[in-house]
Amino acid sequence: MIESDRPSIVAYGSLHPYLNEELARRFTVHAVDPDSDPSALPDAVRQARALVSFGLVGAPAAIMDALPRLELIAMFSVGYDKVDIGHARAKGIRVTNTPDVLTDDTADLAVGLLYATVRNMVANDALVRRGDWARGSIPALAGRVTGSRIGILGLGRIGRAIAARLEAAGEILYHNRREVADAPYRYVADRIAFARACDVIMVATSGGPEAASLVDAEMLDALGPDGVIVNISRGRVIDEDALVAALAERRIAGAGLDVFVNEPHVPQALLTMEHVVLQPHQGSATRHSRRAMADMVLANLDAHFAGKPLPTPVV
């Protein structure tokens, strides 16, 4: 197609280099800083028919209103909680995301965080690097994953992938909004009873607004002083203040965290806790997943502009 025939789109924030290159080959791309004033966009940008964004940025109502010809928001992420879905629906704007392709890598990280936390891997790594081991320091004894009761909070795609990886380690149970008909694991309908029954909780729920502070102080206390929690969902699923307090007071044994409420800012108290393993939101951060996610964004854009069904619609 010639340049003037290319659909105009907005790249909303910093995207993956491969995705940027492929977008530039297909479309007229306008890079827009999410911190800029949407009402001050140039006329050429206001003609954009699609917007490509990612999970940490999303698409607020203001940017939708600033793009009167906007037809599609293509998310470079499985999460879309920062997209104003109600506003998009009211304006007839379609929304897509990138499910499935990041499931395995996110599940792998969740399992890695569990073992790293229970077996004190990060603290022991630091002990070796400081030379303390060579000077005679004896590492603290770690916990054990094998034989644990492992709770999956949210038995969706990623939750199932985590459960499959951990079946050999212990008993799998799960808590969901409703029982999953074909799940081979024990369902616990009450979240407090679920936490009380677990040695480990793997937070894998979708992380939408309805899940905010689902894991609160009561649930952490039910998990107990020998319990460990791992979160690869969204930071807001756990009441972060309650989590910090429970860890500081040793009311739970440890945590492996890939996500936080106010990313990239992490509560200062967590930074000094050796029984906590921290990651900078790396669930899908593999070369394989990011390439596949980019291809899915492109597939949704191509389908939309060709008048074909969207591969992965949210709205």
C-alpha positions as CSV (number, residue, x, y, z in Angstrom):
1,M,0.0,0.0,0.0
2,I,1.2,3.6,-0.6
3,E,2.0,5.8,2.3
4,S,-1.3,7.9,2.1
5,D,-3.4,4.7,2.2
6,R,-1.9,3.4,5.4
7,P,-4.2,3.5,8.4
8,S,-3.0,5.9,11.0
9,I,-2.3,4.5,14.5
10,V,-1.0,5.7,17.8
11,A,1.9,3.9,19.6
12,Y,1.0,4.8,23.2
13,G,4.2,4.6,25.2
14,S,7.4,2.5,24.7
15,L,6.8,-0.7,22.8
16,H,8.9,-3.7,21.9
17,P,11.5,-2.9,19.1
18,Y,10.2,-5.7,16.9
19,L,6.6,-4.5,17.3
20,N,7.7,-0.9,16.5
21,E,9.4,-2.1,13.3
22,E,6.4,-4.1,12.1
23,L,4.0,-1.3,12.9
24,A,6.1,1.1,10.9
25,R,6.0,-1.3,7.9
26,R,2.2,-1.5,7.9
27,F,0.9,1.8,9.3
28,T,1.4,5.5,9.7
29,V,2.6,5.5,13.3
30,H,2.3,8.4,15.7
31,A,4.3,7.9,19.0
32,V,2.4,9.5,21.9
33,D,3.9,9.8,25.4
34,P,1.2,8.7,27.9
35,D,2.2,11.5,30.2
36,S,1.4,14.1,27.5
37,D,-1.8,16.2,27.5
38,P,-4.3,14.3,25.3
39,S,-6.2,17.5,24.5
40,A,-3.0,19.0,22.9
41,L,-2.5,16.3,20.3
42,P,-1.8,17.5,16.7
43,D,-4.6,17.1,14.2
44,A,-2.6,14.4,12.3
45,V,-2.5,12.3,15.5
46,R,-6.2,12.8,16.1
47,Q,-7.0,11.0,12.9
48,A,-5.6,7.7,14.3
49,R,-8.0,4.8,13.9
50,A,-6.1,2.4,16.3
51,L,-4.1,2.7,19.5
52,V,-1.4,0.2,20.6
53,S,-0.6,0.2,24.3
54,F,0.6,-2.2,27.1
55,G,-0.5,-3.3,30.5
56,L,1.2,-0.7,32.7
57,V,-0.2,2.2,30.6
58,G,-3.5,1.0,29.3
59,A,-5.9,3.4,27.7
60,P,-7.8,5.9,29.9
61,A,-11.0,7.7,28.8
62,A,-9.1,10.9,28.0
63,I,-7.0,9.4,25.2
64,M,-10.1,7.8,23.7
65,D,-11.9,11.1,23.7
66,A,-8.8,12.8,22.1
67,L,-9.0,10.4,19.2
68,P,-12.4,10.9,17.6
69,R,-11.8,8.3,14.8
70,L,-10.5,5.6,17.2
71,E,-11.8,2.1,16.3
72,L,-9.5,-0.3,18.1
73,I,-7.3,-0.5,21.2
74,A,-4.7,-3.3,20.7
75,M,-3.1,-4.2,24.0
76,F,0.5,-5.6,24.0
77,S,-0.3,-7.6,27.2
78,V,-2.8,-10.1,28.5
79,G,-3.8,-7.5,31.2
80,Y,-6.2,-4.7,30.3
81,D,-7.2,-3.5,33.7
82,K,-5.9,0.0,32.9
83,V,-8.1,0.3,29.8
84,D,-11.4,2.1,30.6
85,I,-13.4,-0.8,29.2
86,G,-16.8,0.8,30.0
87,H,-15.8,4.0,28.1
88,A,-14.5,1.9,25.2
89,R,-17.7,0.0,25.0
90,A,-19.8,3.1,25.2
91,K,-17.9,4.6,22.3
92,G,-18.0,1.5,20.2
93,I,-14.2,1.0,20.4
94,R,-13.0,-2.6,20.1
95,V,-10.3,-3.8,22.6
96,T,-7.9,-6.8,22.1
97,N,-5.2,-8.4,24.3
98,T,-2.6,-11.1,24.0
99,P,-3.7,-14.2,25.9
100,D,-2.2,-17.7,25.8
101,V,1.2,-16.9,24.3
102,L,2.6,-15.7,27.6
103,T,1.0,-18.4,29.8
104,D,4.0,-20.8,29.9
105,D,6.6,-18.2,30.7
106,T,4.5,-16.6,33.4
107,A,3.9,-20.0,35.0
108,D,7.6,-20.8,34.8
109,L,8.4,-17.6,36.7
110,A,5.7,-18.3,39.3
111,V,7.2,-21.7,40.1
112,G,10.7,-20.2,40.1
113,L,9.6,-17.6,42.6
114,L,8.1,-20.2,44.8
115,Y,11.3,-22.3,45.0
116,A,13.5,-19.2,45.3
117,T,11.4,-18.0,48.2
118,V,11.0,-21.3,50.1
119,R,14.6,-22.3,49.6
120,N,16.1,-18.9,50.5
121,M,17.9,-18.8,47.1
122,V,18.4,-15.0,46.9
123,A,19.5,-14.6,50.5
124,N,22.0,-17.5,50.1
125,D,23.3,-16.1,46.8
126,A,24.0,-12.8,48.6
127,L,25.7,-14.6,51.5
128,V,28.1,-16.4,49.0
129,R,28.8,-13.2,47.1
130,R,29.6,-11.3,50.3
131,G,32.2,-13.9,51.2
132,D,30.3,-14.8,54.4
133,W,30.1,-18.5,53.5
134,A,33.9,-18.5,53.1
135,R,34.3,-16.8,56.5
136,G,32.3,-19.6,58.2
137,S,28.7,-18.2,58.1
138,I,26.1,-21.0,58.1
139,P,23.0,-20.3,56.0
140,A,19.6,-20.5,57.8
141,L,17.7,-23.7,57.1
142,A,15.1,-23.3,54.4
143,G,11.6,-24.6,54.0
144,R,10.4,-27.3,51.7
145,V,8.0,-27.3,48.7
146,T,7.6,-31.1,48.3
147,G,4.6,-32.3,50.2
148,S,3.0,-28.9,50.4
149,R,-0.6,-28.0,50.0
150,I,-0.4,-25.6,47.1
151,G,-3.3,-23.3,46.5
152,I,-4.0,-21.7,43.2
153,L,-5.9,-18.4,43.5
154,G,-7.6,-18.2,40.1
155,L,-7.7,-21.3,38.0
156,G,-7.5,-19.7,34.6
157,R,-5.0,-20.3,31.8
158,I,-2.0,-19.3,33.9
159,G,-3.3,-20.8,37.1
160,R,-3.8,-24.2,35.4
161,A,-0.3,-24.0,33.9
162,I,1.2,-23.3,37.4
163,A,-0.9,-26.2,38.9
164,A,0.3,-28.6,36.2
165,R,4.0,-27.7,36.9
166,L,3.5,-28.3,40.7
167,E,1.3,-31.5,40.7
168,A,4.4,-33.6,41.5
169,A,5.3,-31.4,44.4
170,G,2.2,-31.6,46.5
171,E,-1.6,-31.5,46.8
172,I,-3.2,-28.8,44.5
173,L,-6.3,-27.0,45.6
174,Y,-7.9,-23.8,44.2
175,H,-10.2,-20.9,44.9
176,N,-12.2,-19.3,42.1
177,R,-15.3,-17.2,41.8
178,R,-16.9,-20.5,40.8
179,E,-15.9,-24.2,40.6
180,V,-14.3,-25.2,37.3
181,A,-16.1,-28.2,36.0
182,D,-13.2,-30.1,34.5
183,A,-10.6,-29.3,37.1
184,P,-9.0,-32.3,38.7
185,Y,-8.1,-30.3,41.9
186,R,-10.0,-29.7,45.1
187,Y,-12.1,-26.6,45.0
188,V,-12.5,-24.5,48.2
189,A,-15.3,-22.0,47.8
190,D,-14.5,-19.8,50.8
191,R,-11.3,-17.8,50.4
192,I,-10.5,-17.8,54.2
193,A,-11.0,-21.6,54.4
194,F,-8.9,-21.9,51.3
195,A,-6.0,-19.9,52.8
196,R,-6.2,-21.9,56.0
197,A,-5.9,-25.1,54.0
198,C,-2.8,-24.0,52.1
199,D,0.9,-24.0,52.8
200,V,1.5,-21.9,49.7
201,I,-0.8,-19.6,47.7
202,M,0.0,-18.9,44.1
203,V,-1.9,-15.7,43.0
204,A,-2.9,-16.1,39.4
205,T,-6.3,-14.5,39.2
206,S,-7.1,-12.1,36.3
207,G,-6.5,-9.1,38.5
208,G,-9.5,-7.1,37.4
209,P,-11.0,-4.3,39.6
210,E,-13.3,-6.9,41.3
211,A,-10.1,-8.6,42.6
212,A,-8.7,-5.6,44.4
213,S,-7.4,-6.5,47.9
214,L,-8.9,-10.0,47.5
215,V,-5.9,-11.1,49.6
216,D,-6.3,-9.1,52.8
217,A,-5.0,-9.2,56.3
218,E,-7.6,-11.8,57.3
219,M,-6.6,-14.1,54.4
220,L,-2.9,-13.7,55.2
221,D,-3.5,-14.5,58.8
222,A,-5.4,-17.6,57.7
223,L,-2.3,-18.6,55.6
224,G,-0.3,-18.5,58.8
225,P,3.3,-18.1,60.0
226,D,4.6,-21.0,57.9
227,G,2.8,-19.9,54.7
228,V,4.3,-18.4,51.5
229,I,2.5,-16.3,48.9
230,V,3.6,-15.8,45.3
231,N,2.0,-13.1,43.1
232,I,2.4,-13.0,39.3
233,S,-1.1,-11.5,38.7
234,R,-1.5,-7.8,39.6
235,G,-0.2,-6.0,42.6
236,R,-3.6,-4.8,43.7
237,V,-4.9,-8.3,44.2
238,I,-3.0,-8.3,47.5
239,D,-3.6,-5.5,50.1
240,E,0.0,-4.3,50.0
241,D,0.0,-2.6,53.4
242,A,-1.4,-5.8,54.9
243,L,1.2,-7.9,53.1
244,V,4.1,-5.7,54.3
245,A,2.8,-5.9,57.9
246,A,2.4,-9.6,57.8
247,L,5.9,-10.1,56.5
248,A,7.5,-7.7,58.9
249,E,5.7,-9.3,61.8
250,R,6.5,-12.8,60.5
251,R,2.8,-13.7,60.4
252,I,3.6,-15.4,57.1
253,A,6.9,-17.0,56.2
254,G,7.7,-15.3,52.9
255,A,6.6,-13.9,49.6
256,G,7.7,-14.0,45.9
257,L,6.5,-10.9,44.1
258,D,6.6,-10.0,40.5
259,V,3.9,-7.3,40.6
260,F,3.2,-4.3,42.9
261,V,0.5,-1.7,43.4
262,N,2.4,1.3,42.2
263,E,4.9,-0.1,39.7
264,P,7.8,0.5,39.3
265,H,7.8,1.7,42.9
266,V,8.1,-1.0,45.5
267,P,7.3,-0.5,49.2
268,Q,10.6,0.4,50.9
269,A,10.1,-2.1,53.7
270,L,10.2,-5.0,51.3
271,L,13.7,-4.1,50.0
272,T,15.4,-5.1,53.2
273,M,13.5,-8.3,53.8
274,E,15.5,-11.5,53.1
275,H,12.4,-13.7,53.2
276,V,11.0,-11.8,50.2
277,V,12.0,-12.4,46.5
278,L,11.3,-9.4,44.2
279,Q,11.1,-9.2,40.4
280,P,10.4,-6.2,38.2
281,H,7.2,-7.5,36.5
282,Q,8.9,-10.2,34.4
283,G,6.1,-12.7,33.9
284,S,6.1,-12.5,30.1
285,A,9.6,-11.1,29.8
286,T,11.2,-13.7,27.5
287,R,12.3,-13.2,23.9
288,H,9.9,-15.9,22.8
289,S,6.8,-14.5,24.6
290,R,7.4,-10.9,23.6
291,R,7.8,-11.8,19.9
292,A,4.6,-13.9,20.1
293,M,2.7,-11.1,21.8
294,A,3.8,-8.6,19.2
295,D,2.6,-11.0,16.4
296,M,-0.8,-11.2,18.1
297,V,-1.1,-7.4,18.3
298,L,-0.3,-7.3,14.6
299,A,-2.8,-10.0,13.8
300,N,-5.5,-8.1,15.6
301,L,-4.7,-4.9,13.8
302,D,-4.4,-6.6,10.4
303,A,-7.8,-8.4,10.9
304,H,-9.5,-5.2,12.0
305,F,-8.4,-3.2,9.0
306,A,-9.2,-6.0,6.7
307,G,-12.7,-6.2,8.1
308,K,-12.2,-9.7,9.5
309,P,-13.0,-11.1,13.0
310,L,-10.5,-10.2,15.7
311,P,-8.4,-13.1,16.9
312,T,-8.5,-12.1,20.6
313,P,-11.3,-9.7,21.4
314,V,-11.9,-8.4,24.9
315,V,-14.7,-6.0,23.8
